[in-house]
Amino acid sequence: MKKSYFDLIDQTYYFPQEGFDLNDGYLSFHGVSLKYLIEKYGTPFKLLYLPRIGQQIRRAKNLFNRAIRKNGYKGDYFYSYCTKCCHFAHVIKAALKEGVHLETSSAFDIDLIVKLYEEGEISKEITLIHNGYKTDTYLQKIMLLHEMGFTNSISILDSKTEVERIGQCAERLEKKIKVGIRMAIDEEPQSAYYTSRLGIRATEILDFFNERLHENESLEFKMLHFFVDSGVKDNLYYWGVFQKALDIYTELKKLSPSLNALNLGGGFPIRNSLGFNYDYEMMVNEMVSNIKSACGEAGVPEPNIFTEYGKYTVGESGAIIFQVLEQKKQNDSELWYLVDNSLMNTIPDAWSIYEKFILLPVNKWDNSYARVSIGGISCDHSDYYNSDDMNQQVVLPTFEDTDEEPLYIGFFHTAAYQDSISGYGGIKHCLIPSPKHIVIDRDEKGNFVDTVYRNEQTVDEMLSILGFENKVGADKS
């Protein structure tokens, strides 16, 4: 007897698991009935479950604070959210409710900071970490924050040339500007280049500090920053970069009493497979204990620890739900499921950097299963998805074209970067519209509250951007 799709999942993974369960044969996401949302809103739609953001932040804070107590660590922990990961107001405001600080990347980010202040969402005491290359506009807006009285605005030097430009601004303001140094890292062996373009070479940082920062009365050196793009992983590469940053920090601390912060750039991973396994508690404890040990051996005080988590903060709160429009068997071994939008538009990470997401059916869990490829409705060869994070084939329930209810599928943990990369609204590949965007929160009694943040993009919106001002079907006489 051929087993069902549920049997396959049940014997392969622990299921149900956090965030995923079955209710009357239909998948739920963080307790939210996807069947209810499909019946109410139709497909396709993007779903954002706001409470997950707070859960992630609280977990990380608890892990670091427990490790600090366990190791007798003298510094404090500060959680920063990377706005570039997802700029939506409801996301940033959900994070701010948990007392996070913010990291910026470009000039428009500063306008966002000012808007948050005007709306009463942040105070002037919040720590703002300004990463990225400092264009003149970006730098001018950072100085605006100083003029407004933001007391913990830290400009991270991404290039040696930035130090003079920031120093000149400080002289005009007649106040010290807090700065940090970003350490350029050596990339992983499979990378297309050896050393990151971002930051200052590790071998040059001490000389740079002595020659350009040590006696600069306009600047106050506060933070050493490094960023590992592949994230915080328990491997030789990550710990090698980590140790190099520690060595530089302890040497700089001996020269600079004002230096008191180490920014552990690079985020925690999120679950991209039902088989995901990561020991967050062990990693945090190792980071804290290693910093304490290095500082003890060097005879310097332990720094405050900063982290910048973007994907970890918001990624697991998102999902995209599709209907399978048609199944096509193109040869003896390949079966295609075609969905009602473009995967290139909705999960661009999947085709641009081969990111993998959790893919599950919403219904038909009792049906048999088959290996399939998922295809979008655009005309592009790259608009497909056919392997999970463990480099395994995609398996989904089978169905008959005559079935009364179609098959619905969802990509989960998709809330980080997808809209930033593809652009929210605007012009999409093949003029396929952005799907409706649904935000789900809980009220004071704990009940789910679902609202449409924005409906599916209209043809008039896209044609207007393209310069076709007349509405389709309008009288042109």
C-alpha positions in Angstrom: 0.0 0.0 0.0 1.4 3.4 -1.0 1.9 5.7 2.0 0.3 9.1 2.2 2.2 12.4 2.2 1.6 12.7 5.9 3.2 9.3 6.5 6.3 10.4 4.6 6.7 13.6 6.6 5.9 11.8 9.9 8.6 9.2 9.4 11.2 11.6 8.1 10.9 14.6 10.6 9.5 15.4 13.9 6.0 16.6 13.1 4.1 18.6 14.2 6.8 21.0 15.2 7.0 24.7 16.2 5.0 26.8 13.9 3.4 23.9 11.9 0.5 21.6 12.7 -2.5 19.9 11.0 -6.1 20.7 11.9 -8.7 18.6 10.2 -6.2 17.7 7.4 -5.2 21.4 6.7 -1.9 23.0 7.6 -1.8 25.8 10.2 1.1 28.3 10.5 1.8 29.5 14.1 -1.7 28.5 14.9 -3.2 30.4 12.0 -5.7 28.5 9.8 -4.4 28.7 6.3 -7.7 27.2 5.0 -9.6 30.1 6.6 -7.2 32.6 4.9 -7.5 30.9 1.5 -11.3 30.9 1.7 -11.4 34.5 2.8 -8.8 36.1 0.6 -8.1 33.6 -2.3 -4.6 33.1 -3.6 -1.9 34.0 -4.1 -1.1 36.0 -0.9 1.7 36.9 1.4 1.3 36.3 5.1 3.1 38.0 7.9 2.6 36.8 11.5 3.8 39.7 13.7 4.0 37.9 17.1 6.8 35.7 15.8 9.1 38.8 15.6 8.8 39.4 19.3 9.3 35.7 20.1 12.6 35.6 18.2 14.0 38.8 19.8 13.1 37.6 23.3 14.7 34.2 22.7 18.0 35.8 21.6 18.0 38.2 24.5 17.4 35.5 27.0 20.1 33.3 25.5 22.7 36.1 25.7 21.7 37.3 29.1 21.8 33.7 30.5 25.3 33.2 29.0 26.4 36.5 30.5 25.3 35.4 34.0 26.7 31.9 33.5 30.1 33.1 32.6 30.3 36.0 35.0 30.6 38.3 32.0 31.0 42.0 32.9 29.6 43.6 29.7 26.0 44.0 28.6 24.1 42.7 25.5 22.4 44.9 22.9 20.1 43.5 20.2 20.0 45.5 16.9 17.5 45.0 14.1 18.8 45.5 10.5 16.2 47.7 8.8 17.4 46.6 5.3 16.0 43.1 6.0 12.4 44.4 5.9 11.5 48.1 6.0 7.7 47.7 6.6 6.5 49.9 9.5 4.6 47.1 11.1 7.7 44.9 11.2 10.0 47.6 12.6 7.4 48.7 15.2 6.9 45.1 16.3 10.7 44.8 16.8 10.9 48.1 18.7 8.2 46.9 21.2 10.9 44.5 22.4 13.4 47.3 23.1 15.7 46.7 20.1 18.2 49.1 18.7 18.5 49.8 15.0 21.1 49.5 12.2 21.0 51.6 9.1 22.5 51.1 5.6 21.7 54.1 3.5 20.6 57.7 3.4 16.8 57.0 3.2 17.2 54.8 6.3 17.8 58.0 8.3 14.6 59.5 7.0 12.9 56.4 8.4 14.6 56.9 11.8 13.4 60.5 11.9 9.9 59.4 11.1 9.9 56.8 13.8 11.0 59.5 16.3 8.3 61.9 15.2 5.7 59.1 15.7 7.0 58.5 19.2 8.3 55.0 18.4 11.9 55.7 19.5 13.7 58.0 21.8 17.0 60.0 21.2 18.8 57.5 23.5 18.3 54.6 21.1 21.6 53.2 19.7 21.8 53.7 16.0 24.6 51.8 14.1 25.3 53.3 10.7 26.8 50.8 8.3 27.4 51.0 4.6 29.4 53.4 2.5 28.8 57.0 3.6 27.8 59.0 0.5 27.5 62.7 1.1 23.8 62.5 1.4 24.0 59.6 3.9 26.6 61.5 6.0 24.6 64.7 6.0 21.6 62.9 7.3 23.6 61.2 10.0 24.8 64.6 11.1 21.1 65.7 11.2 20.6 63.1 13.9 23.4 64.5 15.9 21.9 68.0 15.5 18.6 66.6 16.7 20.2 65.3 19.9 20.5 61.5 19.2 23.2 60.6 21.7 24.1 57.1 20.6 24.5 57.4 16.9 27.6 55.4 15.9 29.0 55.7 12.4 30.9 52.6 11.4 33.9 53.4 9.2 33.6 51.3 6.1 36.5 53.0 4.3 39.6 54.9 5.3 38.4 58.0 3.5 35.4 58.3 5.7 37.3 59.4 8.8 38.3 62.8 7.4 34.8 63.5 6.1 33.1 62.6 9.4 35.8 64.5 11.3 35.0 67.7 9.2 31.3 67.3 10.0 32.1 66.9 13.7 34.1 70.1 13.7 31.2 72.0 12.1 28.9 70.6 14.7 31.3 71.4 17.5 30.7 68.0 19.1 32.3 64.6 19.1 31.0 62.0 16.8 31.0 58.4 17.9 32.6 56.0 15.4 33.4 52.4 14.9 35.7 50.4 12.6 34.5 47.6 10.4 37.0 44.8 9.9 37.1 43.5 6.4 36.9 39.7 6.5 38.5 37.0 4.3 35.7 35.3 2.5 35.0 31.6 2.5 37.1 29.4 0.1 34.2 29.0 -2.4 33.7 32.7 -2.7 34.4 34.6 -6.0 36.8 36.9 -4.2 39.3 36.6 -1.3 38.5 39.7 0.9 35.3 41.6 1.4 35.1 45.1 -0.2 33.4 46.2 3.0 35.5 47.5 5.9 39.2 48.0 6.5 41.7 45.2 6.1 42.4 43.5 9.4 46.2 43.9 8.9 45.8 47.7 8.5 43.4 48.5 11.4 45.9 49.1 14.1 48.0 51.4 12.0 44.9 53.1 10.8 43.8 53.7 14.4 47.2 55.0 15.4 47.5 57.4 12.5 44.0 58.6 11.9 41.9 58.1 15.1 44.1 57.9 18.2 44.5 61.7 18.6 41.5 62.8 16.7 39.7 65.1 19.1 36.6 65.3 16.9 35.9 61.6 17.0 35.2 59.1 19.8 36.1 55.5 19.0 33.4 53.2 20.4 33.0 50.0 18.5 34.8 47.2 16.5 32.5 45.6 14.0 32.8 42.5 11.7 30.3 40.8 9.6 30.2 37.2 8.3 27.8 37.0 5.4 27.2 33.3 5.8 26.0 33.8 9.3 26.9 32.5 12.7 27.9 28.8 12.2 29.8 26.3 14.3 32.6 25.8 11.8 36.3 26.6 11.4 35.7 29.5 9.1 33.3 31.4 11.4 35.5 30.8 14.5 38.6 31.9 12.6 37.0 35.2 11.7 35.7 35.6 15.3 39.1 35.0 16.8 40.8 37.5 14.5 38.2 40.1 15.5 38.9 39.3 19.2 42.6 39.7 18.7 42.2 43.1 17.1 39.7 44.2 19.7 42.0 43.5 22.6 44.9 45.3 20.9 42.7 48.3 20.2 41.3 48.4 23.7 44.8 48.7 25.1 45.2 51.8 23.0 41.7 53.3 23.3 39.9 53.6 26.7 36.7 54.8 24.9 36.3 51.6 22.9 33.7 49.5 24.7 31.7 47.6 22.2 32.2 44.5 19.9 29.6 44.1 17.2 29.3 40.4 16.2 28.0 40.9 12.7 26.4 38.0 10.9 23.1 36.6 11.9 21.7 33.5 13.4 20.2 31.1 10.8 16.5 30.5 10.6 14.7 27.2 9.9 14.7 26.5 6.2 13.9 22.8 6.5 11.8 20.6 8.8 15.1 18.8 9.5 16.8 22.0 10.7 19.0 21.6 13.7 21.0 24.4 15.3 22.2 24.7 18.9 21.6 28.4 19.6 22.3 28.1 23.3 25.7 26.5 22.7 26.7 29.1 20.1 25.8 32.0 22.3 27.6 30.5 25.3 30.7 29.9 23.1 30.7 33.5 21.9 30.4 35.0 25.3 32.9 32.6 27.0 35.5 33.2 24.2 35.2 37.0 24.5 35.6 36.8 28.2 38.6 34.5 27.9 40.4 36.6 25.3 39.9 39.8 27.3 41.1 38.1 30.5 44.2 36.9 28.8 44.9 40.4 27.3 44.1 42.1 30.6 41.4 44.4 29.2 37.7 45.0 30.2 35.1 42.9 28.6 33.1 44.8 25.9 29.4 45.3 25.5 28.2 42.8 22.9 26.1 44.0 20.0 24.4 41.8 17.4 22.7 42.8 14.2 19.9 40.3 13.4 17.7 40.9 10.4 16.7 37.6 8.8 16.6 35.9 12.3 14.3 38.7 13.5 11.7 38.6 10.8 12.3 35.6 8.5 10.2 33.0 10.3 7.1 35.3 10.5 6.4 35.1 6.7 4.8 32.7 4.2 3.5 32.8 0.6 0.5 30.7 -0.3 -0.2 29.6 -3.9 -2.8 27.5 -5.7 -1.5 24.8 -8.1 -3.2 25.7 -11.4 -2.1 22.7 -13.4 0.1 19.7 -13.4 2.2 18.9 -16.5 4.2 15.8 -17.1 6.8 16.9 -19.6 8.6 13.6 -19.9 8.7 10.1 -18.3 10.3 11.4 -15.1 9.4 15.0 -14.6 6.2 16.3 -13.2 5.5 20.1 -13.0 3.1 21.8 -10.6 2.4 25.3 -12.0 1.3 27.9 -9.4 -0.7 31.1 -9.7 2.2 33.7 -9.6 5.9 34.0 -10.3 8.4 32.5 -8.0 11.1 34.9 -9.3 8.9 37.8 -8.2 7.8 36.5 -4.8 10.8 34.5 -3.6 13.7 36.0 -5.6 16.3 34.6 -3.1 15.4 31.2 -4.4 16.7 31.8 -8.0 19.3 34.6 -7.3 21.3 33.0 -4.5 19.7 29.6 -4.4 18.1 30.2 -1.0 15.9 27.4 0.2 12.6 27.6 2.1 10.3 25.2 3.9 7.8 24.1 1.3 4.6 22.3 2.4 1.1 21.6 1.1 -1.8 23.2 2.8 -4.2 20.4 2.0 -4.3 16.8 0.6 -2.0 15.4 3.3 -3.8 12.0 3.1 -3.0 11.7 -0.7 -0.1 9.8 -2.1 3.0 11.7 -3.0 5.3 12.3 -6.0 8.5 14.1 -6.8 7.7 17.4 -8.5 9.1 20.7 -9.7 7.3 23.9 -8.9 6.9 26.3 -11.8 5.8 29.9 -11.8 3.5 31.4 -14.5 6.1 33.7 -16.0 7.8 32.9 -19.4 11.2 32.7 -17.8 13.3 29.5 -17.7 14.5 30.4 -14.2 11.0 30.6 -12.6 11.1 27.3 -10.8 11.9 25.6 -7.5 12.8 21.9 -7.2 15.0 21.1 -4.3 15.0 21.7 -0.6 17.7 22.8 1.8 19.0 19.3 2.2 19.6 19.0 -1.5 16.7 16.6 -1.8 14.0 16.5 -4.3 10.7 18.3 -3.7 7.9 15.9 -2.8 4.2 17.0 -2.7 0.8 15.3 -2.6 -0.6 14.0 -5.9 -4.0 15.1 -7.1 -6.4 14.7 -9.9 -7.4 17.5 -12.3 -11.0 16.6 -11.6 -10.7 17.2 -7.8 -13.3 19.6 -6.5 -10.6 21.3 -4.3 -7.3 22.3 -5.8 -3.9 21.7 -4.2 -2.6 24.7 -2.2 1.0 24.9 -1.3 3.1 27.4 0.8 6.6 28.6 1.1 7.4 29.4 4.7 9.9 31.6 6.5 10.1 34.0 3.6 9.7 37.4 5.3 13.4 38.4 5.1 14.7 40.3 2.1 12.2 39.1 -0.5 10.4 42.4 -0.9 13.7 44.3 -0.6 15.2 42.3 -3.5 12.2 42.1 -5.9 10.8 45.5 -4.9 7.4 45.9 -3.3 4.8 46.9 -5.9 6.5 48.5 -8.8 7.2 46.7 -12.1 7.4 43.0 -11.9 8.8 40.4 -14.3 6.3 39.7 -17.1 4.0 42.3 -15.5 2.8 39.7 -13.0 1.3 41.6 -10.1 2.5 41.5 -6.5 0.1 39.3 -4.5 -2.0 40.7 -1.7 -0.3 41.2 1.6 -2.0 40.0 4.8 -0.8 40.9 8.3 -1.8 38.8 11.3 -1.5 39.9 14.9 -3.1 39.0 18.2 -5.4 41.3 20.1 -5.3 41.9 23.9 -7.3 38.7 24.5 -4.9 36.6 22.3 -7.3 36.3 19.4 -6.0 36.4 15.8 -6.6 39.6 13.9 -6.1 39.5 10.1 -6.0 42.6 8.0 -5.1 43.3 4.4 -2.1 45.5 4.3 -2.3 45.9 0.6 -4.4 44.3 -2.1 -3.0 42.6 -5.2 -1.2 45.2 -7.5 -3.5 46.5 -10.2 -2.8 46.9 -13.9 -3.3 50.6 -13.7 -0.7 51.0 -11.0 1.9 49.3 -13.2 0.9 51.0 -16.4 1.1 54.4 -14.6 4.7 53.7 -13.6 5.5 52.8 -17.2 4.1 56.0 -18.5 0.8 54.8 -19.8 -1.4 57.1 -17.9 -4.7 56.3 -19.5 -6.6 53.5 -17.7 -7.3 50.3 -19.6 -10.7 50.6 -21.3 -10.9 54.4 -20.8 -12.5 56.6 -23.5 -9.6 58.0 -25.6 -11.7 60.2 -27.8 
